[in-house]
Amino acid sequence: MVSLVVLCCGIVLIYKSFFLCADYLNNLTSRLYASSLIDEKIGDISKSFAEWPARALNLGDTSVTLSVNYKPVRFNYDIKLAPLPDVKSVWQLDVKLSWIDGPRSMRAQRSAYMIR
């Protein structure tokens, strides 16, 4: 009877650790997608910023839905582009990305500076 209780406790711990590792893997995958999306968005805005006075500034879509581990995840952008108050011709670009990962609300952010 005691060995059965010990065996059941071991199986429950292994079962919990499996799902904990799967959750960490899902979180890491979402963060990698988010990092790639932010880099891509900064590159697109930088290209648009280089052509800005001649063409309208294009910040792109405010959200994108991707399949992460066979589940749709909606990534939402919050983009701010403003000139630095103390330095002429330098602009700061802040790109924030948020998404829902299970019960948690996740965020990633990156800033870049552009010279005009």
Biopython code that builds the backbone (N, CA, C, O; Angstrom):
import numpy as np
from Bio.PDB.StructureBuilder import StructureBuilder

atoms = [
    (1, "MET", "N", (0.820, -1.192, 0.000)),
    (1, "MET", "CA", (0.000, 0.000, 0.000)),
    (1, "MET", "C", (0.876, 1.273, 0.000)),
    (1, "MET", "O", (0.588, 2.233, -0.715)),
    (2, "VAL", "N", (1.923, 1.260, 0.797)),
    (2, "VAL", "CA", (2.828, 2.413, 0.864)),
    (2, "VAL", "C", (3.532, 2.614, -0.476)),
    (2, "VAL", "O", (3.673, 3.743, -0.945)),
    (3, "SER", "N", (3.970, 1.524, -1.085)),
    (3, "SER", "CA", (4.660, 1.655, -2.374)),
    (3, "SER", "C", (3.705, 2.172, -3.453)),
    (3, "SER", "O", (4.141, 2.886, -4.355)),
    (4, "LEU", "N", (2.442, 1.836, -3.384)),
    (4, "LEU", "CA", (1.456, 2.339, -4.327)),
    (4, "LEU", "C", (1.262, 3.845, -4.161)),
    (4, "LEU", "O", (1.135, 4.559, -5.156)),
    (5, "VAL", "N", (1.236, 4.340, -2.924)),
    (5, "VAL", "CA", (1.108, 5.770, -2.660)),
    (5, "VAL", "C", (2.336, 6.511, -3.174)),
    (5, "VAL", "O", (2.204, 7.570, -3.787)),
    (6, "VAL", "N", (3.529, 5.970, -2.933)),
    (6, "VAL", "CA", (4.766, 6.596, -3.406)),
    (6, "VAL", "C", (4.792, 6.625, -4.933)),
    (6, "VAL", "O", (5.173, 7.631, -5.531)),
    (7, "LEU", "N", (4.392, 5.539, -5.553)),
    (7, "LEU", "CA", (4.358, 5.470, -7.018)),
    (7, "LEU", "C", (3.371, 6.495, -7.581)),
    (7, "LEU", "O", (3.686, 7.184, -8.551)),
    (8, "CYS", "N", (2.189, 6.602, -6.986)),
    (8, "CYS", "CA", (1.189, 7.579, -7.450)),
    (8, "CYS", "C", (1.697, 9.013, -7.289)),
    (8, "CYS", "O", (1.475, 9.845, -8.169)),
    (9, "CYS", "N", (2.367, 9.310, -6.189)),
    (9, "CYS", "CA", (2.923, 10.656, -5.991)),
    (9, "CYS", "C", (3.975, 10.962, -7.044)),
    (9, "CYS", "O", (4.028, 12.078, -7.563)),
    (10, "GLY", "N", (4.810, 9.984, -7.364)),
    (10, "GLY", "CA", (5.833, 10.167, -8.401)),
    (10, "GLY", "C", (5.214, 10.416, -9.758)),
    (10, "GLY", "O", (5.681, 11.273, -10.507)),
    (11, "ILE", "N", (4.167, 9.676, -10.084)),
    (11, "ILE", "CA", (3.497, 9.856, -11.371)),
    (11, "ILE", "C", (2.853, 11.242, -11.453)),
    (11, "ILE", "O", (2.914, 11.892, -12.497)),
    (12, "VAL", "N", (2.236, 11.695, -10.360)),
    (12, "VAL", "CA", (1.618, 13.025, -10.346)),
    (12, "VAL", "C", (2.677, 14.110, -10.529)),
    (12, "VAL", "O", (2.444, 15.068, -11.265)),
    (13, "LEU", "N", (3.824, 13.985, -9.883)),
    (13, "LEU", "CA", (4.894, 14.980, -10.040)),
    (13, "LEU", "C", (5.437, 15.012, -11.463)),
    (13, "LEU", "O", (5.704, 16.083, -12.009)),
    (14, "ILE", "N", (5.600, 13.839, -12.059)),
    (14, "ILE", "CA", (6.071, 13.783, -13.443)),
    (14, "ILE", "C", (5.035, 14.411, -14.371)),
    (14, "ILE", "O", (5.389, 15.147, -15.292)),
    (15, "TYR", "N", (3.783, 14.127, -14.135)),
    (15, "TYR", "CA", (2.690, 14.676, -14.936)),
    (15, "TYR", "C", (2.655, 16.203, -14.842)),
    (15, "TYR", "O", (2.510, 16.884, -15.857)),
    (16, "LYS", "N", (2.787, 16.735, -13.639)),
    (16, "LYS", "CA", (2.789, 18.194, -13.455)),
    (16, "LYS", "C", (3.996, 18.840, -14.128)),
    (16, "LYS", "O", (3.870, 19.888, -14.760)),
    (17, "SER", "N", (5.159, 18.217, -13.992)),
    (17, "SER", "CA", (6.364, 18.802, -14.587)),
    (17, "SER", "C", (6.292, 18.781, -16.109)),
    (17, "SER", "O", (6.820, 19.680, -16.764)),
    (18, "PHE", "N", (5.646, 17.767, -16.679)),
    (18, "PHE", "CA", (5.483, 17.726, -18.135)),
    (18, "PHE", "C", (4.677, 18.929, -18.618)),
    (18, "PHE", "O", (5.076, 19.597, -19.572)),
    (19, "PHE", "N", (3.559, 19.206, -17.975)),
    (19, "PHE", "CA", (2.731, 20.329, -18.405)),
    (19, "PHE", "C", (3.366, 21.677, -18.072)),
    (19, "PHE", "O", (3.133, 22.657, -18.780)),
    (20, "LEU", "N", (4.146, 21.740, -17.031)),
    (20, "LEU", "CA", (4.875, 22.963, -16.724)),
    (20, "LEU", "C", (5.913, 23.249, -17.818)),
    (20, "LEU", "O", (6.061, 24.393, -18.248)),
    (21, "CYS", "N", (6.619, 22.228, -18.261)),
    (21, "CYS", "CA", (7.601, 22.396, -19.337)),
    (21, "CYS", "C", (6.910, 22.762, -20.650)),
    (21, "CYS", "O", (7.430, 23.581, -21.408)),
    (22, "ALA", "N", (5.754, 22.174, -20.929)),
    (22, "ALA", "CA", (5.013, 22.512, -22.141)),
    (22, "ALA", "C", (4.568, 23.981, -22.104)),
    (22, "ALA", "O", (4.591, 24.662, -23.130)),
    (23, "ASP", "N", (4.166, 24.464, -20.933)),
    (23, "ASP", "CA", (3.773, 25.863, -20.786)),
    (23, "ASP", "C", (4.963, 26.797, -21.004)),
    (23, "ASP", "O", (4.827, 27.822, -21.673)),
    (24, "TYR", "N", (6.120, 26.457, -20.450)),
    (24, "TYR", "CA", (7.327, 27.266, -20.658)),
    (24, "TYR", "C", (7.720, 27.288, -22.133)),
    (24, "TYR", "O", (8.129, 28.327, -22.650)),
    (25, "LEU", "N", (7.601, 26.163, -22.801)),
    (25, "LEU", "CA", (7.938, 26.093, -24.221)),
    (25, "LEU", "C", (6.990, 26.961, -25.045)),
    (25, "LEU", "O", (7.427, 27.650, -25.966)),
    (26, "ASN", "N", (5.710, 26.934, -24.724)),
    (26, "ASN", "CA", (4.733, 27.772, -25.412)),
    (26, "ASN", "C", (5.035, 29.257, -25.191)),
    (26, "ASN", "O", (4.957, 30.053, -26.127)),
    (27, "ASN", "N", (5.377, 29.627, -23.962)),
    (27, "ASN", "CA", (5.731, 31.012, -23.647)),
    (27, "ASN", "C", (6.972, 31.444, -24.413)),
    (27, "ASN", "O", (7.007, 32.548, -24.957)),
    (28, "LEU", "N", (7.977, 30.604, -24.463)),
    (28, "LEU", "CA", (9.214, 30.923, -25.186)),
    (28, "LEU", "C", (8.950, 31.074, -26.677)),
    (28, "LEU", "O", (9.493, 31.976, -27.315)),
    (29, "THR", "N", (8.130, 30.208, -27.231)),
    (29, "THR", "CA", (7.815, 30.296, -28.660)),
    (29, "THR", "C", (7.095, 31.604, -28.970)),
    (29, "THR", "O", (7.403, 32.261, -29.965)),
    (30, "SER", "N", (6.144, 31.984, -28.132)),
    (30, "SER", "CA", (5.440, 33.249, -28.338)),
    (30, "SER", "C", (6.391, 34.432, -28.242)),
    (30, "SER", "O", (6.282, 35.374, -29.028)),
    (31, "ARG", "N", (7.321, 34.401, -27.292)),
    (31, "ARG", "CA", (8.298, 35.495, -27.160)),
    (31, "ARG", "C", (9.217, 35.588, -28.368)),
    (31, "ARG", "O", (9.571, 36.689, -28.792)),
    (32, "LEU", "N", (9.609, 34.447, -28.928)),
    (32, "LEU", "CA", (10.447, 34.471, -30.127)),
    (32, "LEU", "C", (9.693, 35.067, -31.315)),
    (32, "LEU", "O", (10.251, 35.856, -32.078)),
    (33, "TYR", "N", (8.421, 34.686, -31.467)),
    (33, "TYR", "CA", (7.597, 35.295, -32.513)),
    (33, "TYR", "C", (7.476, 36.802, -32.285)),
    (33, "TYR", "O", (7.595, 37.582, -33.229)),
    (34, "ALA", "N", (7.242, 37.213, -31.043)),
    (34, "ALA", "CA", (7.088, 38.633, -30.725)),
    (34, "ALA", "C", (8.363, 39.407, -31.046)),
    (34, "ALA", "O", (8.299, 40.499, -31.610)),
    (35, "SER", "N", (9.500, 38.858, -30.699)),
    (35, "SER", "CA", (10.771, 39.526, -30.982)),
    (35, "SER", "C", (10.971, 39.694, -32.485)),
    (35, "SER", "O", (11.420, 40.744, -32.946)),
    (36, "SER", "N", (10.639, 38.665, -33.234)),
    (36, "SER", "CA", (10.769, 38.736, -34.682)),
    (36, "SER", "C", (9.794, 39.754, -35.272)),
    (36, "SER", "O", (10.153, 40.497, -36.185)),
    (37, "LEU", "N", (8.567, 39.793, -34.758)),
    (37, "LEU", "CA", (7.580, 40.757, -35.247)),
    (37, "LEU", "C", (8.004, 42.196, -34.960)),
    (37, "LEU", "O", (7.824, 43.076, -35.801)),
    (38, "ILE", "N", (8.566, 42.436, -33.777)),
    (38, "ILE", "CA", (9.021, 43.789, -33.436)),
    (38, "ILE", "C", (10.160, 44.213, -34.349)),
    (38, "ILE", "O", (10.164, 45.337, -34.851)),
    (39, "ASP", "N", (11.132, 43.324, -34.571)),
    (39, "ASP", "CA", (12.241, 43.656, -35.463)),
    (39, "ASP", "C", (11.742, 43.972, -36.872)),
    (39, "ASP", "O", (12.210, 44.917, -37.508)),
    (40, "GLU", "N", (10.801, 43.182, -37.348)),
    (40, "GLU", "CA", (10.251, 43.404, -38.684)),
    (40, "GLU", "C", (9.503, 44.736, -38.755)),
    (40, "GLU", "O", (9.619, 45.460, -39.743)),
    (41, "LYS", "N", (8.748, 45.056, -37.723)),
    (41, "LYS", "CA", (7.987, 46.318, -37.703)),
    (41, "LYS", "C", (8.932, 47.518, -37.666)),
    (41, "LYS", "O", (8.699, 48.508, -38.360)),
    (42, "ILE", "N", (9.991, 47.441, -36.865)),
    (42, "ILE", "CA", (10.968, 48.543, -36.815)),
    (42, "ILE", "C", (11.632, 48.730, -38.174)),
    (42, "ILE", "O", (11.846, 49.863, -38.605)),
    (43, "GLY", "N", (11.957, 47.639, -38.849)),
    (43, "GLY", "CA", (12.545, 47.736, -40.189)),
    (43, "GLY", "C", (11.599, 48.366, -41.195)),
    (43, "GLY", "O", (12.014, 49.201, -41.999)),
    (44, "ASP", "N", (10.324, 47.974, -41.157)),
    (44, "ASP", "CA", (9.343, 48.541, -42.080)),
    (44, "ASP", "C", (9.127, 50.032, -41.828)),
    (44, "ASP", "O", (9.039, 50.821, -42.768)),
    (45, "ILE", "N", (9.043, 50.409, -40.557)),
    (45, "ILE", "CA", (8.834, 51.827, -40.236)),
    (45, "ILE", "C", (10.080, 52.644, -40.592)),
    (45, "ILE", "O", (9.958, 53.785, -41.038)),
    (46, "SER", "N", (11.258, 52.083, -40.403)),
    (46, "SER", "CA", (12.492, 52.789, -40.776)),
    (46, "SER", "C", (12.540, 53.058, -42.276)),
    (46, "SER", "O", (12.956, 54.135, -42.703)),
    (47, "LYS", "N", (12.113, 52.076, -43.079)),
    (47, "LYS", "CA", (12.070, 52.284, -44.529)),
    (47, "LYS", "C", (11.071, 53.371, -44.893)),
    (47, "LYS", "O", (11.350, 54.226, -45.733)),
    (48, "SER", "N", (9.915, 53.334, -44.259)),
    (48, "SER", "CA", (8.899, 54.338, -44.531)),
    (48, "SER", "C", (9.346, 55.720, -44.054)),
    (48, "SER", "O", (9.040, 56.730, -44.688)),
    (49, "PHE", "N", (10.065, 55.761, -42.942)),
    (49, "PHE", "CA", (10.559, 57.030, -42.387)),
    (49, "PHE", "C", (11.598, 57.662, -43.310)),
    (49, "PHE", "O", (11.673, 58.886, -43.414)),
    (50, "ALA", "N", (12.398, 56.835, -43.976)),
    (50, "ALA", "CA", (13.423, 57.363, -44.889)),
    (50, "ALA", "C", (12.788, 58.076, -46.083)),
    (50, "ALA", "O", (13.386, 58.998, -46.638)),
    (51, "GLU", "N", (11.584, 57.661, -46.483)),
    (51, "GLU", "CA", (10.893, 58.274, -47.623)),
    (51, "GLU", "C", (9.818, 59.256, -47.170)),
    (51, "GLU", "O", (9.010, 59.694, -47.989)),
    (52, "TRP", "N", (9.788, 59.609, -45.900)),
    (52, "TRP", "CA", (8.656, 60.284, -45.281)),
    (52, "TRP", "C", (8.196, 61.587, -45.897)),
    (52, "TRP", "O", (7.013, 61.665, -46.229)),
    (53, "PRO", "N", (8.986, 62.598, -46.082)),
    (53, "PRO", "CA", (8.342, 63.829, -46.575)),
    (53, "PRO", "C", (7.708, 63.639, -47.952)),
    (53, "PRO", "O", (6.672, 64.235, -48.248)),
    (54, "ALA", "N", (8.320, 62.822, -48.784)),
    (54, "ALA", "CA", (7.793, 62.609, -50.128)),
    (54, "ALA", "C", (6.557, 61.708, -50.111)),
    (54, "ALA", "O", (5.622, 61.913, -50.885)),
    (55, "ARG", "N", (6.559, 60.735, -49.243)),
    (55, "ARG", "CA", (5.437, 59.803, -49.130)),
    (55, "ARG", "C", (4.899, 59.829, -47.704)),
    (55, "ARG", "O", (5.606, 60.205, -46.769)),
    (56, "ALA", "N", (3.658, 59.429, -47.552)),
    (56, "ALA", "CA", (3.042, 59.395, -46.216)),
    (56, "ALA", "C", (3.724, 58.332, -45.354)),
    (56, "ALA", "O", (4.115, 57.271, -45.842)),
    (57, "LEU", "N", (3.854, 58.635, -44.081)),
    (57, "LEU", "CA", (4.469, 57.702, -43.138)),
    (57, "LEU", "C", (3.512, 56.549, -42.887)),
    (57, "LEU", "O", (2.364, 56.765, -42.500)),
    (58, "ASN", "N", (3.978, 55.328, -43.106)),
    (58, "ASN", "CA", (3.145, 54.138, -42.959)),
    (58, "ASN", "C", (3.610, 53.346, -41.741)),
    (58, "ASN", "O", (4.708, 52.791, -41.740)),
    (59, "LEU", "N", (2.771, 53.294, -40.702)),
    (59, "LEU", "CA", (3.105, 52.514, -39.509)),
    (59, "LEU", "C", (2.640, 51.068, -39.609)),
    (59, "LEU", "O", (2.982, 50.254, -38.751)),
    (60, "GLY", "N", (1.881, 50.739, -40.620)),
    (60, "GLY", "CA", (1.457, 49.359, -40.846)),
    (60, "GLY", "C", (0.257, 48.964, -40.000)),
    (60, "GLY", "O", (-0.404, 49.809, -39.395)),
    (61, "ASP", "N", (-0.010, 47.664, -39.970)),
    (61, "ASP", "CA", (-1.148, 47.128, -39.222)),
    (61, "ASP", "C", (-0.932, 47.258, -37.721)),
    (61, "ASP", "O", (0.202, 47.261, -37.243)),
    (62, "THR", "N", (-2.026, 47.365, -36.987)),
    (62, "THR", "CA", (-1.935, 47.472, -35.529)),
    (62, "THR", "C", (-2.033, 46.119, -34.846)),
    (62, "THR", "O", (-1.814, 46.025, -33.638)),
    (63, "SER", "N", (-2.355, 45.070, -35.590)),
    (63, "SER", "CA", (-2.394, 43.727, -34.998)),
    (63, "SER", "C", (-2.135, 42.689, -36.073)),
    (63, "SER", "O", (-2.326, 42.936, -37.264)),
    (64, "VAL", "N", (-1.696, 41.526, -35.629)),
    (64, "VAL", "CA", (-1.458, 40.397, -36.521)),
    (64, "VAL", "C", (-1.776, 39.124, -35.742)),
    (64, "VAL", "O", (-1.489, 39.029, -34.548)),
    (65, "THR", "N", (-2.366, 38.155, -36.421)),
    (65, "THR", "CA", (-2.691, 36.875, -35.792)),
    (65, "THR", "C", (-1.833, 35.792, -36.425)),
    (65, "THR", "O", (-1.837, 35.611, -37.643)),
    (66, "LEU", "N", (-1.100, 35.077, -35.589)),
    (66, "LEU", "CA", (-0.234, 33.992, -36.040)),
    (66, "LEU", "C", (-0.608, 32.698, -35.332)),
    (66, "LEU", "O", (-1.188, 32.715, -34.246)),
    (67, "SER", "N", (-0.272, 31.589, -35.952)),
    (67, "SER", "CA", (-0.484, 30.289, -35.326)),
    (67, "SER", "C", (0.780, 29.912, -34.551)),
    (67, "SER", "O", (1.839, 29.694, -35.140)),
    (68, "VAL", "N", (0.656, 29.838, -33.236)),
    (68, "VAL", "CA", (1.773, 29.465, -32.373)),
    (68, "VAL", "C", (1.414, 28.142, -31.716)),
    (68, "VAL", "O", (0.463, 28.063, -30.937)),
    (69, "ASN", "N", (2.176, 27.106, -32.032)),
    (69, "ASN", "CA", (1.900, 25.756, -31.528)),
    (69, "ASN", "C", (0.460, 25.340, -31.827)),
    (69, "ASN", "O", (-0.239, 24.803, -30.967)),
    (70, "TYR", "N", (0.040, 25.595, -33.047)),
    (70, "TYR", "CA", (-1.286, 25.222, -33.560)),
    (70, "TYR", "C", (-2.438, 25.948, -32.878)),
    (70, "TYR", "O", (-3.580, 25.493, -32.953)),
    (71, "LYS", "N", (-2.163, 27.067, -32.215)),
    (71, "LYS", "CA", (-3.206, 27.898, -31.625)),
    (71, "LYS", "C", (-3.064, 29.309, -32.180)),
    (71, "LYS", "O", (-1.948, 29.820, -32.276)),
    (72, "PRO", "N", (-4.175, 29.953, -32.548)),
    (72, "PRO", "CA", (-4.068, 31.340, -33.033)),
    (72, "PRO", "C", (-3.781, 32.295, -31.875)),
    (72, "PRO", "O", (-4.453, 32.274, -30.844)),
    (73, "VAL", "N", (-2.768, 33.127, -32.075)),
    (73, "VAL", "CA", (-2.398, 34.135, -31.076)),
    (73, "VAL", "C", (-2.435, 35.489, -31.762)),
    (73, "VAL", "O", (-1.822, 35.683, -32.812)),
    (74, "ARG", "N", (-3.160, 36.422, -31.157)),
    (74, "ARG", "CA", (-3.275, 37.776, -31.712)),
    (74, "ARG", "C", (-2.270, 38.689, -31.030)),
    (74, "ARG", "O", (-2.327, 38.891, -29.817)),
    (75, "PHE", "N", (-1.343, 39.241, -31.817)),
    (75, "PHE", "CA", (-0.339, 40.170, -31.334)),
    (75, "PHE", "C", (-0.811, 41.583, -31.680)),
    (75, "PHE", "O", (-1.128, 41.862, -32.836)),
    (76, "ASN", "N", (-0.860, 42.476, -30.686)),
    (76, "ASN", "CA", (-1.312, 43.854, -30.877)),
    (76, "ASN", "C", (-0.146, 44.822, -30.693)),
    (76, "ASN", "O", (0.589, 44.757, -29.708)),
    (77, "TYR", "N", (0.004, 45.728, -31.673)),
    (77, "TYR", "CA", (1.072, 46.721, -31.635)),
    (77, "TYR", "C", (0.598, 48.010, -30.976)),
    (77, "TYR", "O", (-0.563, 48.402, -31.103)),
    (78, "ASP", "N", (1.514, 48.657, -30.273)),
    (78, "ASP", "CA", (1.338, 50.033, -29.808)),
    (78, "ASP", "C", (2.603, 50.766, -30.246)),
    (78, "ASP", "O", (3.684, 50.533, -29.705)),
    (79, "ILE", "N", (2.460, 51.653, -31.232)),
    (79, "ILE", "CA", (3.614, 52.305, -31.856)),
    (79, "ILE", "C", (3.570, 53.796, -31.575)),
    (79, "ILE", "O", (2.551, 54.459, -31.766)),
    (80, "LYS", "N", (4.709, 54.305, -31.113)),
    (80, "LYS", "CA", (4.831, 55.752, -30.877)),
    (80, "LYS", "C", (6.102, 56.234, -31.555)),
    (80, "LYS", "O", (7.182, 55.673, -31.368)),
    (81, "LEU", "N", (5.946, 57.279, -32.340)),
    (81, "LEU", "CA", (7.067, 57.905, -33.032)),
    (81, "LEU", "C", (7.025, 59.387, -32.720)),
    (81, "LEU", "O", (6.053, 60.073, -33.036)),
    (82, "ALA", "N", (8.089, 59.876, -32.094)),
    (82, "ALA", "CA", (8.120, 61.285, -31.695)),
    (82, "ALA", "C", (9.549, 61.809, -31.758)),
    (82, "ALA", "O", (10.500, 61.062, -31.526)),
    (83, "PRO", "N", (9.700, 63.101, -32.075)),
    (83, "PRO", "CA", (11.041, 63.690, -32.067)),
    (83, "PRO", "C", (11.540, 63.853, -30.632)),
    (83, "PRO", "O", (10.760, 64.091, -29.709)),
    (84, "LEU", "N", (12.841, 63.720, -30.468)),
    (84, "LEU", "CA", (13.428, 63.969, -29.148)),
    (84, "LEU", "C", (13.411, 65.469, -28.885)),
    (84, "LEU", "O", (13.751, 66.251, -29.773)),
    (85, "PRO", "N", (13.027, 65.879, -27.695)),
    (85, "PRO", "CA", (12.906, 67.319, -27.436)),
    (85, "PRO", "C", (14.246, 68.053, -27.401)),
    (85, "PRO", "O", (14.316, 69.225, -27.771)),
    (86, "ASP", "N", (15.298, 67.383, -26.965)),
    (86, "ASP", "CA", (16.579, 68.061, -26.787)),
    (86, "ASP", "C", (17.479, 68.013, -28.013)),
    (86, "ASP", "O", (18.392, 68.828, -28.150)),
    (87, "VAL", "N", (17.226, 67.061, -28.902)),
    (87, "VAL", "CA", (18.119, 66.856, -30.039)),
    (87, "VAL", "C", (17.324, 67.036, -31.327)),
    (87, "VAL", "O", (16.324, 66.354, -31.551)),
    (88, "LYS", "N", (17.770, 67.943, -32.152)),
    (88, "LYS", "CA", (17.084, 68.158, -33.418)),
    (88, "LYS", "C", (17.388, 67.014, -34.377)),
    (88, "LYS", "O", (18.483, 66.452, -34.369)),
    (89, "SER", "N", (16.424, 66.687, -35.183)),
    (89, "SER", "CA", (16.515, 65.701, -36.263)),
    (89, "SER", "C", (16.670, 64.252, -35.781)),
    (89, "SER", "O", (16.962, 63.375, -36.595)),
    (90, "VAL", "N", (16.488, 63.980, -34.505)),
    (90, "VAL", "CA", (16.519, 62.600, -34.013)),
    (90, "VAL", "C", (15.126, 62.252, -33.493)),
    (90, "VAL", "O", (14.552, 62.981, -32.684)),
    (91, "TRP", "N", (14.595, 61.135, -33.967)),
    (91, "TRP", "CA", (13.265, 60.676, -33.603)),
    (91, "TRP", "C", (13.360, 59.357, -32.845)),
    (91, "TRP", "O", (14.214, 58.522, -33.141)),
    (92, "GLN", "N", (12.490, 59.178, -31.877)),
    (92, "GLN", "CA", (12.455, 57.940, -31.097)),
    (92, "GLN", "C", (11.223, 57.133, -31.514)),
    (92, "GLN", "O", (10.104, 57.645, -31.561)),
    (93, "LEU", "N", (11.466, 55.866, -31.810)),
    (93, "LEU", "CA", (10.392, 54.946, -32.174)),
    (93, "LEU", "C", (10.260, 53.905, -31.065)),
    (93, "LEU", "O", (11.215, 53.187, -30.770)),
    (94, "ASP", "N", (9.090, 53.823, -30.455)),
    (94, "ASP", "CA", (8.795, 52.822, -29.428)),
    (94, "ASP", "C", (7.762, 51.859, -29.990)),
    (94, "ASP", "O", (6.672, 52.268, -30.391)),
    (95, "VAL", "N", (8.110, 50.575, -30.015)),
    (95, "VAL", "CA", (7.190, 49.545, -30.483)),
    (95, "VAL", "C", (6.927, 48.600, -29.325)),
    (95, "VAL", "O", (7.836, 47.941, -28.820)),
    (96, "LYS", "N", (5.658, 48.545, -28.910)),
    (96, "LYS", "CA", (5.239, 47.629, -27.853)),
    (96, "LYS", "C", (4.317, 46.598, -28.476)),
    (96, "LYS", "O", (3.481, 46.922, -29.319)),
    (97, "LEU", "N", (4.479, 45.360, -28.056)),
    (97, "LEU", "CA", (3.665, 44.277, -28.582)),
    (97, "LEU", "C", (3.048, 43.541, -27.408)),
    (97, "LEU", "O", (3.749, 43.184, -26.461)),
    (98, "SER", "N", (1.755, 43.313, -27.458)),
    (98, "SER", "CA", (1.084, 42.598, -26.373)),
    (98, "SER", "C", (0.281, 41.444, -26.953)),
    (98, "SER", "O", (-0.177, 41.503, -28.094)),
    (99, "TRP", "N", (0.116, 40.390, -26.151)),
    (99, "TRP", "CA", (-0.659, 39.230, -26.556)),
    (99, "TRP", "C", (-1.127, 38.492, -25.316)),
    (99, "TRP", "O", (-0.615, 38.712, -24.218)),
    (100, "ILE", "N", (-2.102, 37.616, -25.500)),
    (100, "ILE", "CA", (-2.642, 36.810, -24.404)),
    (100, "ILE", "C", (-2.083, 35.404, -24.550)),
    (100, "ILE", "O", (-2.229, 34.774, -25.597)),
    (101, "ASP", "N", (-1.440, 34.916, -23.490)),
    (101, "ASP", "CA", (-0.874, 33.571, -23.472)),
    (101, "ASP", "C", (-1.562, 32.797, -22.350)),
    (101, "ASP", "O", (-1.121, 32.824, -21.202)),
    (102, "GLY", "N", (-2.640, 32.112, -22.696)),
    (102, "GLY", "CA", (-3.410, 31.402, -21.676)),
    (102, "GLY", "C", (-4.076, 32.413, -20.750)),
    (102, "GLY", "O", (-4.792, 33.300, -21.215)),
    (103, "PRO", "N", (-3.849, 32.289, -19.452)),
    (103, "PRO", "CA", (-4.460, 33.249, -18.520)),
    (103, "PRO", "C", (-3.637, 34.535, -18.342)),
    (103, "PRO", "O", (-4.075, 35.459, -17.656)),
    (104, "ARG", "N", (-2.453, 34.596, -18.956)),
    (104, "ARG", "CA", (-1.556, 35.739, -18.743)),
    (104, "ARG", "C", (-1.593, 36.714, -19.911)),
    (104, "ARG", "O", (-1.770, 36.331, -21.068)),
    (105, "SER", "N", (-1.423, 37.969, -19.576)),
    (105, "SER", "CA", (-1.252, 39.010, -20.577)),
    (105, "SER", "C", (0.244, 39.295, -20.676)),
    (105, "SER", "O", (0.875, 39.682, -19.692)),
    (106, "MET", "N", (0.806, 39.102, -21.861)),
    (106, "MET", "CA", (2.247, 39.218, -22.050)),
    (106, "MET", "C", (2.563, 40.470, -22.858)),
    (106, "MET", "O", (1.728, 40.957, -23.620)),
    (107, "ARG", "N", (3.799, 40.994, -22.679)),
    (107, "ARG", "CA", (4.244, 42.187, -23.400)),
    (107, "ARG", "C", (5.717, 42.086, -23.745)),
    (107, "ARG", "O", (6.505, 41.461, -23.035)),
    (108, "ALA", "N", (6.063, 42.719, -24.855)),
    (108, "ALA", "CA", (7.459, 42.887, -25.261)),
    (108, "ALA", "C", (7.584, 44.284, -25.844)),
    (108, "ALA", "O", (6.623, 44.822, -26.395)),
    (109, "GLN", "N", (8.766, 44.871, -25.723)),
    (109, "GLN", "CA", (8.950, 46.260, -26.148)),
    (109, "GLN", "C", (10.375, 46.466, -26.637)),
    (109, "GLN", "O", (11.320, 45.846, -26.150)),
    (110, "ARG", "N", (10.500, 47.359, -27.616)),
    (110, "ARG", "CA", (11.821, 47.739, -28.106)),
    (110, "ARG", "C", (11.748, 49.173, -28.607)),
    (110, "ARG", "O", (10.708, 49.614, -29.095)),
    (111, "SER", "N", (12.844, 49.894, -28.485)),
    (111, "SER", "CA", (12.937, 51.273, -28.961)),
    (111, "SER", "C", (14.051, 51.381, -29.991)),
    (111, "SER", "O", (15.018, 50.619, -29.972)),
    (112, "ALA", "N", (13.892, 52.341, -30.884)),
    (112, "ALA", "CA", (14.921, 52.609, -31.885)),
    (112, "ALA", "C", (14.967, 54.112, -32.116)),
    (112, "ALA", "O", (13.990, 54.821, -31.872)),
    (113, "TYR", "N", (16.096, 54.581, -32.580)),
    (113, "TYR", "CA", (16.270, 56.006, -32.886)),
    (113, "TYR", "C", (16.553, 56.159, -34.369)),
    (113, "TYR", "O", (17.303, 55.382, -34.960)),
    (114, "MET", "N", (15.935, 57.182, -34.961)),
    (114, "MET", "CA", (16.105, 57.432, -36.377)),
    (114, "MET", "C", (16.517, 58.879, -36.580)),
    (114, "MET", "O", (16.047, 59.778, -35.883)),
    (115, "ILE", "N", (17.397, 59.089, -37.541)),
    (115, "ILE", "CA", (17.892, 60.441, -37.816)),
    (115, "ILE", "C", (17.231, 60.947, -39.072)),
    (115, "ILE", "O", (17.124, 60.231, -40.068)),
    (116, "ARG", "N", (16.798, 62.156, -39.020)),
    (116, "ARG", "CA", (16.131, 62.797, -40.153)),
    (116, "ARG", "C", (17.036, 63.845, -40.734)),
    (116, "ARG", "O", (16.668, 64.509, -41.703)),
]
sb = StructureBuilder()
sb.init_structure("model")
sb.init_model(0)
sb.init_chain("A")
sb.init_seg("    ")
for serial, (resi, resn, name, xyz) in enumerate(atoms, 1):
    if name == "N":
        sb.init_residue(resn, " ", resi, " ")
    sb.init_atom(name, np.array(xyz, "f"), 0.0, 1.0, " ", f" {name:<3s}", serial, name[0])
structure = sb.get_structure()
